[in-house]
Amino acid sequence: MAKTKRSYEIEISETRCRSCAVCWEVCAPKVLTWKPPLNKAIIKDLDACTGCRLCEWLCPDWAIVVRPAVKPTVPNRSEALA
C-alpha cells in the first residue's frame, strides 16, 4: 500500500514575531529559518514539515500557526454535468 504524504500550511505573523529563534532551533527537519536584517522567522522548506507543531507550541509570541493543508475538492464528472 502506498503511503500518502500529508501536507501542512504554516502561517507566521511577522508583526508578532520577535526573532527569538525558538521556532527554527526546535524544527528538526529545518522547515523554518530567518530573514535578515531583523531575523524574522520564514518558511524555508514547507514540504519537509511533519506537522509536529513544536514551533507553534513553543513560540512565546503565538506568531506561528500550523494546520493541515486543505486540498481543493474537484467535483466528479456527473456532478459537474448536473
N, C-alpha and C positions, 0 to 999 in steps of 0.2 A: 504494500500500500504506500502510495506516495505521500510524503509529509508536506503539508502546505505551510508556507511561511506566513506568520502573522505580521501585519504591518501596523505601525503606530504613528500618531501625529504628536508632535511636541510643539507647544506654544510657550514662547519666552517673552515676558513683559520687559521690554527694555527700560521702561520707567521704574519698575520695581527692582530690577537687578542692581545690586551694589558692588558687583565684581568681587565677591568674597572667595570665589574659586572652589567652593564646596562641590558644585554640580560636576564640573569637569574632572575633579580629583576622584570622586566616587564612581564615575562612569567607567566600568571595566572595559566595555567594547570601544571606548573613546568616541562616542557619538557626539559629544559636546566639546567645544574648545572656546577660545576667547577672541575678541576682536579689538585690536588696538585702535585708538590710543587709550580708551577708557577701560579696556579689558572686559567688556560686557560679554556674557555668555551667548554663543551662537551654535547652530547645528552644523556639525562637520560631516557626519555620515549617518543620515536618518535610516538607511537600510540596515545598519548594524544594530539598531535599537532592539533590545529584548523585551521591553515593556516592564522591566523590574520596578520602575518608578522611584528608585533611590534618589535620583536628582530632585524629583518633586517633593518627596517626603523630607529630605534633609535641607532643602533651601530655606534659610531663615527668613527670607523676604516674600515667600509664596510667589515667586516670579515665574515658576515653571508648572505647566500642566501637561501630563502625558495621558493620552487616551487611544483606544483602538481606532485605526483609520476606518472611515466609513466609505465603503465602495459603492459607487452609484449602481442602482438596480436598473437592469435593462429588461423591459417587458418582453415576454416571448412573442413569437410571430402572431399567434392567434389573438392575443390581447391588443397588439398594435393594429390589427386589421379591423377590430370590432368597433 
